[in-house]
Amino acid sequence: MQSPRRDAADVLPAPEVAPPPPPAWRRWLHDLLPAPVHVGQAERLRAWVGAAIGILFTGLLSRWLGGGQAGPWLVAPLGASAVLVFAVPASPLAQPWSVVGGNTLSALVGLACVHFIPDQAWAGALAVGGAIALMFALRCLHPPGGATALFVVLAQVGSLRFALFPMLVNSVLLVAAGMVYNPLTGRRYPHGRPLPAPAPATAGSRFTEADLDAAMAHYGQVLDVSRDDLQSLLQQAELAAYRRNLGELRCADIMSAEPLAVSFGTPLDDAWQLMQRRRIKALPVIDRARRVVGIVTMADFMREADLARHHGLGERLRALVRRSGLSHSSKPEAVGQIMTRQVRVASAHRPVIELVPLFSEGGHHHIPIIDDDKRLVGIITLSDLVRALYRAVRLQGG
């Protein structure tokens, strides 16, 4: 007897019950702890060497361009800009226009506050706030810009020339160094804007670029990661979850146990009636030890009935499965005479994900499942696999 087919939802592990949330004070203390930095040693070395080279290049050239003039030729906020340009070159806050525009415009805001607001506390507050507002408006948000505006107020810089030199010149030189160093060390810089027309979803991905744009618009906050890197991260996480969900499944988890089977000598009409009555399209053919020796499918019956000739197909099928009652006949009488002998099997402990190519590319629709002694213990159909895939996607999507 064939046992009732188990739905994939019944065999996949149920999600674990989440523990109760910790108290608010413990969450608050936990939030104060620094998060782990998943950055390798090679990337850390690349970042600090690049920042040092960038500041050295900017400083030496700015000092030469200054020609010994009185006043600074290199400003402190540029150190923060170097961290962004060389340590996180993919960040929207580190792009060339953000660095040059953010620093220079913030210096101009600071100069305006120095001229019109005598109190340094008020001037500093309005300079930083005004710089942020202007950077948002002109799409050049750059954290060191706030430091630049405050520096101008505290140092009581009064000359408009400061915004051009050293601020503008320093920023341009640092960006130029980043545009040379980052690509040479395997990092894209600058990260340009995405193409306006959304591309179709990547193969295997469940979201498109338009979906990502909609999610970012709904989020409505500054993300310190480029859009294309965020998309790549999401796709990699999606793929990892997909592999994890399916990787834990074995063939024994989704197969139909104790499937119907026939022997080599089973008469064709018995096999045909069994397939019709149970509404199945394939029957494994086994020997006395329940080892698989072949498989008989609807396609095998159709082939013997000459499917290419549409006229009279039903009559030819009936004639094929009808017993002749003769000891010798030119017509096939038993399953073993029409079965497919080359049959693909899989072990019960084999990961389900390894069967995907067999179904999707190999053209298989039924795969018998065997135990360690090579005896038939189950069968997996294309429908079983689709249920498992659907269940994995549902678990992934929550």
C-alpha positions as CSV (number, residue, x, y, z in Angstrom):
1,M,0.0,0.0,0.0
2,Q,1.1,3.5,-0.7
3,S,1.2,5.7,2.5
4,P,-0.5,9.1,2.3
5,R,1.7,11.6,0.7
6,R,3.2,14.0,3.3
7,D,3.0,17.7,2.5
8,A,6.3,19.5,2.6
9,A,4.9,21.8,5.3
10,D,4.5,18.8,7.5
11,V,8.1,17.6,7.3
12,L,10.0,20.8,7.4
13,P,11.1,21.9,10.9
14,A,8.7,24.3,12.6
15,P,10.2,27.7,13.5
16,E,11.5,27.8,17.0
17,V,9.6,29.9,19.5
18,A,11.5,33.1,20.2
19,P,12.5,33.7,23.8
20,P,10.9,36.6,25.6
21,P,12.6,40.0,24.9
22,P,15.1,41.3,27.4
23,P,14.2,44.2,29.7
24,A,14.5,47.7,28.3
25,W,17.4,48.6,30.5
26,R,19.4,45.6,29.3
27,R,18.7,46.4,25.6
28,W,19.8,50.0,26.3
29,L,23.1,48.8,27.8
30,H,23.6,46.3,25.0
31,D,23.1,49.1,22.4
32,L,26.0,51.0,23.9
33,L,28.4,48.1,23.1
34,P,30.3,48.4,19.8
35,A,29.1,46.0,17.1
36,P,31.6,43.5,15.7
37,V,33.4,44.8,12.6
38,H,33.4,42.1,9.8
39,V,36.4,43.5,8.0
40,G,39.5,41.4,7.2
41,Q,43.0,42.4,8.0
42,A,43.9,43.0,4.4
43,E,41.0,45.5,4.0
44,R,42.0,47.3,7.3
45,L,45.6,47.6,6.0
46,R,44.4,48.9,2.6
47,A,42.2,51.5,4.4
48,W,44.8,53.0,6.8
49,V,47.6,52.9,4.2
50,G,45.4,54.7,1.7
51,A,44.3,57.3,4.2
52,A,47.9,58.0,5.1
53,I,48.9,58.3,1.5
54,G,45.9,60.5,0.7
55,I,46.6,63.0,3.5
56,L,50.4,63.0,2.7
57,F,49.6,63.7,-1.0
58,T,47.1,66.4,-0.1
59,G,49.3,68.0,2.5
60,L,52.5,68.2,0.5
61,L,50.8,69.5,-2.6
62,S,48.7,72.0,-0.7
63,R,51.7,73.3,1.1
64,W,53.5,73.8,-2.2
65,L,50.4,75.5,-3.7
66,G,50.2,77.8,-0.6
67,G,53.7,79.0,-1.2
68,G,54.4,79.7,2.4
69,Q,51.3,81.9,2.9
70,A,50.2,82.8,6.4
71,G,47.4,80.6,7.7
72,P,46.5,76.9,7.4
73,W,47.3,75.0,4.2
74,L,45.7,71.7,5.6
75,V,42.6,71.6,7.7
76,A,41.7,69.0,10.4
77,P,38.3,67.9,9.1
78,L,40.1,66.4,6.1
79,G,41.2,63.6,8.4
80,A,37.6,62.5,8.8
81,S,37.1,62.8,5.0
82,A,40.0,60.5,4.5
83,V,38.4,57.9,6.7
84,L,35.4,57.9,4.5
85,V,37.2,58.0,1.2
86,F,39.6,55.2,1.9
87,A,37.9,53.0,4.5
88,V,34.4,53.1,3.1
89,P,34.7,54.2,-0.5
90,A,31.3,52.7,-1.4
91,S,29.5,55.0,1.1
92,P,27.3,57.7,-0.4
93,L,28.9,60.0,2.2
94,A,32.3,59.4,0.7
95,Q,31.6,60.2,-3.0
96,P,33.5,63.0,-4.8
97,W,30.6,65.5,-4.8
98,S,29.9,64.7,-1.1
99,V,33.5,65.4,-0.1
100,V,34.1,68.5,-2.2
101,G,30.6,70.0,-2.0
102,G,30.1,69.1,1.6
103,N,33.3,70.5,2.9
104,T,33.3,73.6,0.7
105,L,29.7,74.6,1.2
106,S,29.9,74.0,4.9
107,A,32.9,76.3,5.1
108,L,30.8,79.0,3.3
109,V,28.0,78.5,5.9
110,G,30.4,78.8,8.7
111,L,31.9,82.0,7.2
112,A,28.3,83.5,7.0
113,C,27.7,82.7,10.6
114,V,31.0,84.3,11.7
115,H,30.0,87.6,9.9
116,F,26.4,87.8,11.1
117,I,26.2,86.1,14.5
118,P,28.6,87.5,17.1
119,D,28.0,84.8,19.8
120,Q,30.2,81.8,19.0
121,A,27.8,79.3,20.7
122,W,24.9,80.4,18.6
123,A,27.0,80.8,15.6
124,G,28.5,77.3,15.9
125,A,25.0,75.7,16.4
126,L,23.5,77.5,13.4
127,A,26.6,76.8,11.3
128,V,26.4,73.0,11.9
129,G,22.6,72.9,11.4
130,G,22.7,75.2,8.4
131,A,25.5,73.1,6.8
132,I,23.5,69.9,7.2
133,A,20.4,71.5,5.7
134,L,22.4,72.8,2.7
135,M,24.2,69.4,2.2
136,F,20.8,67.6,2.2
137,A,19.4,70.1,-0.3
138,L,22.4,69.8,-2.7
139,R,22.8,66.1,-2.2
140,C,26.3,66.3,-0.8
141,L,25.8,65.1,2.8
142,H,29.3,64.6,4.3
143,P,29.8,64.3,8.1
144,P,33.2,66.2,8.1
145,G,31.2,69.1,6.7
146,G,29.7,69.7,10.1
147,A,33.2,69.8,11.6
148,T,34.3,72.2,8.9
149,A,31.5,74.6,9.7
150,L,32.2,74.5,13.4
151,F,35.9,74.9,12.9
152,V,35.4,78.1,10.8
153,V,33.2,79.5,13.7
154,L,35.6,78.6,16.5
155,A,38.7,79.8,14.7
156,Q,36.8,83.0,13.7
157,V,37.9,82.6,10.1
158,G,36.8,85.8,8.3
159,S,38.2,85.5,4.8
160,L,36.1,84.0,2.0
161,R,39.4,82.8,0.6
162,F,39.4,80.0,3.2
163,A,36.6,78.2,1.4
164,L,38.7,78.1,-1.7
165,F,42.1,77.4,-0.2
166,P,42.7,75.3,1.7
167,M,39.1,73.8,1.9
168,L,38.2,73.4,-1.8
169,V,41.8,72.5,-2.8
170,N,42.3,70.1,0.0
171,S,39.0,68.3,-0.8
172,V,39.7,68.1,-4.5
173,L,43.2,66.7,-3.9
174,L,42.0,64.1,-1.4
175,V,39.3,62.9,-3.9
176,A,41.9,62.7,-6.6
177,A,44.1,60.5,-4.4
178,G,41.1,58.3,-3.6
179,M,40.2,57.9,-7.3
180,V,43.7,56.6,-8.0
181,Y,44.3,54.5,-4.9
182,N,41.0,52.8,-4.5
183,P,40.7,51.2,-8.0
184,L,44.4,50.2,-7.8
185,T,43.6,48.3,-4.6
186,G,40.5,46.6,-5.9
187,R,37.8,49.0,-4.7
188,R,35.5,50.9,-7.0
189,Y,35.6,54.6,-6.6
190,P,33.6,56.7,-7.2
191,H,30.3,54.8,-7.0
192,G,28.1,56.4,-9.7
193,R,24.3,56.7,-9.6
194,P,22.3,53.7,-10.9
195,L,20.8,53.8,-14.3
196,P,17.4,55.3,-14.3
197,A,15.7,52.3,-15.9
198,P,15.3,49.5,-13.4
199,A,16.9,46.3,-14.6
200,P,15.0,43.0,-14.3
201,A,15.4,40.9,-11.3
202,T,18.6,38.9,-11.1
203,A,18.2,35.2,-11.8
204,G,17.0,33.5,-8.6
205,S,16.2,36.8,-6.9
206,R,12.8,37.6,-5.5
207,F,13.0,41.4,-5.9
208,T,13.8,43.9,-8.6
209,E,15.7,47.2,-8.5
210,A,12.3,49.0,-8.5
211,D,11.4,47.0,-5.4
212,L,14.7,48.1,-3.7
213,D,14.0,51.7,-4.6
214,A,10.5,51.5,-3.1
215,A,11.9,50.0,0.1
216,M,14.6,52.7,0.4
217,A,12.0,55.4,-0.2
218,H,9.8,53.9,2.5
219,Y,12.8,53.7,4.9
220,G,13.4,57.4,4.4
221,Q,16.7,57.6,6.3
222,V,20.4,58.0,5.4
223,L,22.1,54.7,4.6
224,D,25.8,54.7,4.9
225,V,26.1,52.1,2.1
226,S,25.8,52.5,-1.6
227,R,22.6,51.3,-3.3
228,D,24.3,48.7,-5.5
229,D,26.3,47.3,-2.6
230,L,23.0,47.1,-0.6
231,Q,21.4,45.3,-3.4
232,S,24.3,42.8,-3.6
233,L,24.2,42.2,0.1
234,L,20.5,41.5,0.1
235,Q,20.8,39.1,-2.8
236,Q,23.7,37.3,-1.1
237,A,21.7,37.0,2.1
238,E,18.7,35.8,0.2
239,L,20.8,33.1,-1.5
240,A,22.4,32.0,1.8
241,A,18.9,31.7,3.4
242,Y,17.7,29.7,0.4
243,R,20.6,27.3,0.6
244,R,20.3,27.0,4.3
245,N,16.6,26.2,4.2
246,L,17.0,23.6,1.5
247,G,20.3,22.4,2.7
248,E,18.8,21.0,5.8
249,L,16.2,19.0,3.9
250,R,17.0,15.4,2.9
251,C,15.1,13.2,0.4
252,A,13.6,11.3,3.3
253,D,11.9,14.4,4.5
254,I,9.8,15.1,1.4
255,M,9.5,11.7,-0.3
256,S,6.3,9.6,-0.5
257,A,7.2,6.6,1.7
258,E,6.5,3.0,0.7
259,P,5.5,3.9,-2.9
260,L,3.5,1.6,-5.2
261,A,5.8,-0.6,-7.3
262,V,5.6,-3.5,-9.7
263,S,7.8,-6.3,-10.7
264,F,9.4,-7.2,-14.0
265,G,6.7,-9.7,-14.8
266,T,3.7,-7.7,-13.8
267,P,1.2,-7.8,-16.7
268,L,0.8,-4.5,-18.6
269,D,-2.9,-4.3,-17.9
270,D,-2.4,-4.6,-14.1
271,A,0.2,-1.8,-14.2
272,W,-2.0,0.4,-16.4
273,Q,-5.1,-0.1,-14.2
274,L,-3.0,0.6,-11.1
275,M,-1.7,3.9,-12.5
276,Q,-5.2,4.9,-13.6
277,R,-6.8,4.0,-10.4
278,R,-4.2,5.7,-8.2
279,R,-3.7,8.6,-10.6
280,I,0.0,8.3,-10.7
281,K,2.3,8.6,-13.8
282,A,5.2,6.3,-12.9
283,L,5.8,3.0,-11.1
284,P,9.2,1.8,-10.0
285,V,10.0,-1.7,-11.1
286,I,11.7,-3.8,-8.4
287,D,13.1,-7.3,-7.9
288,R,12.3,-9.6,-5.0
289,A,14.8,-7.7,-2.8
290,R,13.0,-4.5,-3.6
291,R,16.0,-3.2,-5.5
292,V,15.1,-0.9,-8.4
293,V,15.6,-2.4,-11.8
294,G,13.7,0.1,-13.9
295,I,10.7,2.4,-14.0
296,V,7.6,2.3,-16.1
297,T,5.8,5.6,-16.9
298,M,2.9,6.9,-18.9
299,A,5.5,7.9,-21.6
300,D,6.5,4.2,-21.9
301,F,2.9,3.2,-22.6
302,M,2.5,6.0,-25.1
303,R,5.7,5.2,-26.9
304,E,4.6,1.5,-27.3
305,A,1.2,2.7,-28.6
306,D,2.9,5.0,-31.2
307,L,1.9,8.4,-29.8
308,A,3.0,10.0,-33.1
309,R,-0.2,8.6,-34.7
310,H,-3.0,10.5,-33.1
311,H,-5.8,8.7,-34.9
312,G,-6.9,5.7,-32.9
313,L,-4.5,6.2,-30.0
314,G,-7.1,5.1,-27.4
315,E,-7.8,1.8,-29.3
316,R,-4.0,1.1,-29.6
317,L,-3.5,1.7,-25.9
318,R,-6.3,-0.7,-25.1
319,A,-4.9,-3.3,-27.4
320,L,-1.4,-2.8,-25.8
321,V,-2.6,-3.5,-22.3
322,R,-5.1,-6.3,-23.2
323,R,-3.8,-9.7,-22.4
324,S,-3.4,-11.9,-25.4
325,G,-3.6,-15.2,-23.5
326,L,-0.9,-16.7,-25.7
327,S,2.3,-18.3,-24.4
328,H,4.2,-16.6,-27.2
329,S,3.3,-13.2,-28.6
330,S,5.0,-10.4,-30.6
331,K,3.1,-7.9,-28.4
332,P,4.6,-6.8,-25.1
333,E,2.8,-8.5,-22.2
334,A,4.8,-7.6,-19.1
335,V,6.1,-4.4,-17.6
336,G,9.7,-5.5,-18.0
337,Q,9.3,-5.4,-21.8
338,I,8.5,-1.7,-22.0
339,M,10.0,-0.2,-18.9
340,T,12.9,2.3,-18.9
341,R,15.9,0.4,-17.6
342,Q,18.2,3.4,-17.1
343,V,16.6,5.0,-14.0
344,R,18.0,7.7,-11.8
345,V,17.8,7.0,-8.1
346,A,18.8,8.9,-5.0
347,S,19.6,7.9,-1.4
348,A,17.2,8.8,1.4
349,H,19.9,10.9,3.1
350,R,20.8,12.9,0.0
351,P,20.2,16.7,0.3
352,V,17.1,17.7,-1.7
353,I,18.9,20.7,-3.2
354,E,21.1,18.3,-5.2
355,L,17.9,17.0,-7.0
356,V,17.0,20.4,-8.5
357,P,19.3,20.0,-11.5
358,L,17.9,16.5,-12.2
359,F,14.4,17.9,-12.4
360,S,15.1,21.2,-14.0
361,E,17.7,20.2,-16.5
362,G,17.7,16.4,-16.7
363,G,14.1,16.1,-17.6
364,H,13.2,13.8,-14.7
365,H,9.7,13.8,-13.2
366,H,10.0,10.9,-10.8
367,I,13.1,9.8,-8.8
368,P,12.9,6.6,-6.7
369,I,14.6,6.9,-3.3
370,I,16.6,4.0,-1.9
371,D,18.1,3.2,1.5
372,D,21.7,2.1,2.3
373,D,21.0,-1.4,1.1
374,K,19.7,0.0,-2.2
375,R,16.1,-1.0,-1.5
376,L,13.2,1.1,-2.6
377,V,11.9,3.2,0.3
378,G,10.2,6.1,-1.4
379,I,9.7,8.3,-4.5
380,I,10.0,12.0,-5.1
381,T,8.0,13.6,-7.9
382,L,8.3,17.0,-9.4
383,S,5.3,18.1,-7.3
384,D,7.1,17.0,-4.1
385,L,10.1,19.1,-5.1
386,V,8.0,22.2,-5.9
387,R,6.2,21.9,-2.5
388,A,9.6,21.8,-0.7
389,L,10.9,24.8,-2.7
390,Y,7.7,26.8,-2.0
391,R,7.9,26.0,1.7
392,A,11.6,27.1,1.8
393,V,10.7,30.4,0.1
394,R,7.9,31.0,2.6
395,L,10.2,30.3,5.5
396,Q,12.8,32.7,4.0
397,G,10.2,35.4,3.6
398,G,8.9,35.0,7.1
